[in-house]
Amino acid sequence: MNKSLVAAVFGLVGLLAGVEPALAAGGGDLEHARINVRDTAAIQRGAKLFVNYCLPCHSANYMRYNRLSEDLGLDQNMVLQNFVFTDAQIGDRMTVSMRPKDAQAWLGKAPPDLSVTARSRGADWLYTYMKTFYRDGTGSWNNVVLPNASMPHVLWDLQGIQEPVYVAHGEEQVLDHLKLVEPGLQTPGEYETTVRDLVTFMVYLSEPSQVKRKNIGVWVLLFLVVFAMVAYLLKAEYWRDVH
């Protein structure tokens, strides 16, 4: 078989397989989240974190509790007992209990829906964002990835309190790193795992069918490779007499 054809086919497969990671990559200052969306246990732990720390203010209107039950292999009663803290039913969407009017009055504006945040921001961005909250000179929360973020550090009791350490850069003081000045309930390693679980759930939340889609995609690519080989052999057979 023509070597250039084989190289082109496998090059196409490699290109298609590498499209998503390339698009999802963050900037150079972002930490790599190293999530595995096939890790159902991590998604379950992340879901519990999400409903406890995120859902009180942020909605996830594109997800229903019964879909969560189906995808994570959990009994519907278990989902209702562990992930629902309102009068919502199993077929309801993951909506926030806070009314938009109250959110406007208390927070200045309604917090955004988080259904597809992982697709718009990327897993690395979310992972780094949740790790880089710190107390600034005014005693307020700030963030390295999103300076002057209006969101408080909802996981501060787990991570603890970080403060910025600055270094001189010419005539300016530049943030060098964050220093943990008040430990939280978790060690830094445990907190990294917690954030990774939360981000894993949010990546799943942004496209619940992605695991199934990727599995189907692998078989489609394999079929195309085999079909290309068969097509080439047929072409060689048909043109053998002509030549």
C-alpha positions, 0 to 999 in steps of 0.5 A: 500500500502507498506509504504516503496514503497510510501516513495521511490516514493516520495523520488525520486520525491523530489530528482529529483526536488532538483537536479537543485538547488543543482547544481546551488548553489554557494559558501558560499561567494556568495549572493543568487540572488533570481531570478524567471525565470517565472517573464516575466516583470523582464526578459523584464527589464533585456533584456533592461539592457543587450542590453544597457550595455552588448551587445555593447561588449558581444554577445549572439549568441544563441539568436535571436530577434524573439525568444525574441519577442515570449517568452516575449510576445512582438510585433516584432516592439517593440523588434526592437525599444527597443532592437535593436540599429543596422541594425539587423533584427528581425530574426538575432542573438544578435551579437555584433557590435564590430568587433573581430579585433577591440576588440583585438586591444582595449581590448586585446582580444574579450569579451566572448559570454554570451549566456550560462554564467548563466549556467556555472557560476550560478545566484548567482555568476553573482549577486554577481559579478555585486555587488562587483566591486570596485576601488582599490588603483591604481584607476582601477576597481577590483572585489571581486568575480573575482579578477583582472577582465579585465572587467570594471564596466559598471553599475558604473553610477547606483551603484556608486563607492565602495572602499575596507575596509581592516582589519588586519589578522595577518600580512596581510591586508584582505578585510573586506567589500566594502564602497560606497564612491560615490553614483550612480543614484540608491539607493543600494536597487534599484541597487540590483533590477537592477542586479537581473533583469539583472541576470534573463534575463541571466538565461533565455538566457542560456536556453529559454525553461526552463520554458516549460521544467520544466512545462512538467517535473512536469507532467511527475513526477506526471504521474510516481507517479500515474503509480507506484501506479497503477503498485503496485495495479496490482501487488498486485491483480495478486499475491493475488491468488498465495499467 
